[in-house]
Structure formats: C-alpha cells, structure tokens
C-alpha cells in the first residue's frame, strides 16, 4: 500500500466547485437529493484502449450481478429516479434516467465511446447511479441545478443536424450562464459541453437519492477517482458533496493507479480509498488516497 501526496487542482476549478448550486425548488421535489460534483484536470483522453475496456467490462459484470435477472425499473435505485422524474412531469418510459438507459443496453454490452466516457459509464452501471461527464473548459459560469423557465437554449442534434430546443417549464435541468447543459435532471446532455477524445479537464456529476443509501455517493466517487487515475496518473481531482442546500464536504485528491495495465489484464482495478477532513462550511479540504 503506497501513500501518495494530494495534487492541487487549479484555482479556477476550485472556484467552479464552490459556485455549484442546487435550487430550493428542486429540493422541494426530492428533499433526499444529494449530488457529488467532481472536477479533474490533466486527464489523458483518447479512443478506447485496453485499460478503459477493462474498466467497462468489469463494471458490466458487477451490474449484471446487481440486477440479478431483474429489469432495471424493478431495481430500487432506478425506481427512485423514475419517481423523481414523474414529480416534475416527465414520463420515464419515454425519457429514461441515464442509469436506466445504460442498464437496458447491458444485454449486448455497452458501446465503447472514448476513454473518459467509458470510465464514467462504468461507474454508473456498477453503482446503479446516474453519472454525467462534461468538458469543464466548455462551461460558461458554474453548474446550477434548477427548475426551467422554458426559454433556455439547449443545443442538441435532431434528425442528424444541429438544433436548438427548449426545456418544458418546471423541468429539472442543469445549466450554466449560456444555457441548458443537461435536460430532465440526467437524461440528455447538450452538445456544447459534451466530452470528446480531446477533453483534458472535466466535470463529473453523480446524482443520488435515498435508495442509493448513505454511502452510495462516496463509493461511486471513489470508484470514479480510481478509474480516472488509472487512465491519467498525473491528474488532479477535487470533489464537493452537496446535500440539501448546504455543501457538506469537499475533497481534493490525487489517487494513483499503480501498474494499471497489469491490473487491467488481471481483471482487478485498483481502488481509491482513504480518509478525508470534513467541514460544516463546505470548504474544499485535502483527502489523500491510497492505491491497493
């Protein structure tokens, strides 16, 4: 077991985390909502490779075990999200929570997209939790989870062409200063901030509801930090957990994946673990990880 020194993210990344917010009227829908927002700098992007394929392949096995023959909507963690969607008027049988959409593709195996996208998709299905990843450099202002007015711009692709759409009034959306970054809580991301094989700085959003349990977000965050450092050993990572309207804890870390290729071939991914400092003020504090 090797002890590692925490790397610091940039001041701009720390400021971004500090400004992330969840609107009170979103919490009125689901007072149990919590979100772990993670920023990572110095990532090594690219097309899928042996390491990223191994991460996703192991996650597919874990997901099948957790499903245990059930359809995704019968799993409590997914059913909780379907109920949250109905609370703001969405129809989850048409616009599915992101984790459900991924789990429904398990039969033939998930598509391999790029190293970073495959890593966060792996965390999503293995932990039964919605996870989104976006290019931090494409954001204009901080991420905010709000109820839509209905006139916000959402850039997407429709019928093979670029298009601007608008959310429904009252819809739960993530947005920045320019417009909508993700519609219907975690259903569909915009094209403007989407992750690409050239992304080196990213923001990840991990959503949690009561069915996930008290430690579900922490476990998913540790999985994501481990996976990212497997792919990018020099990356700096920081996260902020928001529960209710008060930020409960902030963490800054630089876990390391030693011998990532050997671990990938052996079928066992190194884990990021460790203890962190906690702050009632939501201050960003250092957390040191250990690779095992």
PyMOL commands that set and color helices and strands:
alter all, ss='L'
color gray80, all
select helices_A, chain A and resi 11-19+24-29+50-67+72-74+76-87+98-103+115-127+136-138+210-212+216-231+260-266
alter helices_A, ss='H'
color red, helices_A
select strands_A, chain A and resi 2-3+21-22+34-41+131-135+144-147+154-158+161-165+172-175+180-183+188-189+202-208+236-243+246-253+272-273+285-286+290-291
alter strands_A, ss='S'
color yellow, strands_A
deselect
rebuild
show_as cartoon
